[in-house]
Structures are given as structure tokens and as C-alpha cells.
Amino acid sequence: MADMASEGSCWWSSLPIDLIHLISTKLPDLSDRIRVRAVCKLWRSSISVSDPSPRLPWFLRFAGDGEEEIICYSLSSNKTYKIHCQQLRDTYFEGTAGSFILCCRDGRPEPVSLFNPFNGLEISLPSPNHFQVYGVVSNPLQEDILAVSGTEARTGDIWSGFIRPGEETWVIRRWDIEYHFGVCVYYGGLWYVNEHNAHTLIEDAATGNIVSIILSPVSDLVLSQHMLETCGEILIIFRCNATDKLEGTYFDIYRLDEVRGNYQWVKIGDIGDRMLFLNRIGGFSLRNNELPGFKGNSIYFMDHDLQSNSILLCQHDLKNGTTEALPNFWGEGGTWIIPSFG
């Protein structure tokens, strides 16, 4: 038996490096990658935890009010993990930028920072001054810019701003939108904003020049709405429900089309191979052809369960119209993130 174990150990440790890399690309979950690196010294040196292979998001939430511990839910394994982060005491997070969470302090417009809970790296950001941040409104997976929205405590005005890496000031803008119903997104140097007067404003973020103003889409029985950029397209997603039960959930989705400078919202029935991950504000998408075994044409979202007074993570299949709660998770609100040590 000892000889067999020894031979097995040698066999694993003598695998070609190319094959080890191939194995690592089949691991969508960060926890799997960590375990595989623990097989032997060769595997550990050959596989980086920060390799840029596609990974499924994790969902992060605080363990409790004022605590320094966060709960991480893995979508691929349906397991939860805990991370102790002293830097997160007395903060809340509202969205992500890559593998960083956007950390804010209650009741104050500052300080604001980006924090990677997987490697402990924290990046301080300038204060937006005019408003308290409540969400990321740029694509969290793009690295060249960060755009946020928030409110001014004194007046209740809605503001947005963006900043690029290395810059020391935000470029900010006040909008005529309502806190609960206004949605906006930054993409490609443009602001896309649903204003209070039921119009969508498209504005050049650098100059303030209006590019277009069009009628906003509407829907019935709306519980929440989200505007986000996905694969170069701007979508508005209405989450609706005709009953008081989760099974009554459905989504109305509109895509912003542009032909020779003319914009219009077009209702669409599906999103192809994409998976949308909706935060309270904004969200992002992945393609299921990058993550075999997971359904495209689906939406992952948070739902408030009235009986338990907690948040459920749910998946809606746009093709067959079904909605189900994901197993092994309940708690307070949080945010989706792509985990990485890099």
C-alpha cells in the first residue's frame, strides 16, 4: 500500500505543466483552484490563483451589523465561506469593480475606497464631496473607469460621477431623477439616464452635450428596475410579479438600439448565452460558453422573503419562465463579485 501511495504521489507530481494548466482552466471556482494548488509543490508553482481564466461570481454579504466578517456564497459549489476583514468595520458596500468591493461609511460622503477581500488590498479614492455613494453604475468588469451614483443628504438630489485610475477628482453631474425609480449607467463616455419626466437622456460625460432624448420604456407590476451595460449593449431590466410568490416573477427587458444617431428602446425576449447578475444598483453579465454546465439566458437576482425577513438569491430562466431560489443561502443584502487574488 505504501508503494502504491508513493507511486501515485510521483505520478501526480510528474504531470506535464501544460496538462496542469489545462486542468486549471476547467476550474471556475476560486476555492477549487486553491485546493488543486495544494496537491503538491509542482502544482502550486504551476497554477496561479490569479490566472485570468473565467470564474463564476461569488455573492458577498456581512455576517452581521458592525462585524468584520463577510459571508461568501459560491455559485458553482453552493457552499459558503467566511473571510475576516478588519478593514470593513463600520462600512457598507454597494457594488464592485473587478475583484474589489466599493466601501463607504454610513452618513458621510467620505472616505470611499476599493477593497479586495481576497488579498486585503485597499485603494483609497478621493471623496465625491457632493453626495453619498450608493451604487456602481459602470460595468464592474471594466478596469479603465469607475462610475457611481448617490444622493446628497441635505437636498435628496441624485448625483453621479466617474473617475479613472490615478486621477484625484471625480467628474460629477446632478440629475432630475427620483431616488427609487431613476436608473443610470455610464458606458463609452456617455451617461444613459432615465429622468423623472419618463424620458431617457443620453449625454456626453466629458462635455455635457445632449446626444439624444427618447421616451423611456415602461412596464406593469414592477418590483425593481436595473439599467446596465452588457456585451456593448445597454439594457433596462424590469423585475415584475403578478402574485405575492417567487414563482410569479417575470422580467421585461429592453435593449437600446441606435441606427445612424437615432435611438430607441426595443423589447427583447431573451439574452442569448448571457447570464445577468443584478445588484441592488446595476450589475454585470457573463457568457455561459465560458462556463460550461451553467445556463445562459438567465438572470440571477436578490429577492426579499417576507416570512423570514431575509434576502434570497434567485435564478430566473428566461426561456421557460421559471424562477427558483438558490440553495444554501439566506441573509441580508450584499453584492456579486468575481473573486480573485490578483
Secondary structure, 3 states (H helix, E strand, C coil): CHHHHHHHHHHHHCCCHHHHHHHHHCCCCHHHHHHHHCCCHHHHHHCCCCCCCCCCCEEEEECCCCCCEEEEEECCCCCEEEEECHHHCCCEEEEEECCEEEEECCCCCCCEEEECCCCCCEEEECCCCCCEEEEECCCCCCCCCEEEEEECCCCCCEEEEEECCCCCCCEEEEECCCCCCCCEEEECCEEEEECCCCEEEEEECCCCCEEEEEECCCCCCEEEEEEEEECCEEEEEEEEECCCCHHHEEEEEEEEEEECCEEEEEEECCCCCEEEEECCCCEEEEEHHHCCCCCCCEEEEEEEECCCCEEEEEEEECCCCEEEECCCCCECCCEEECCCCC
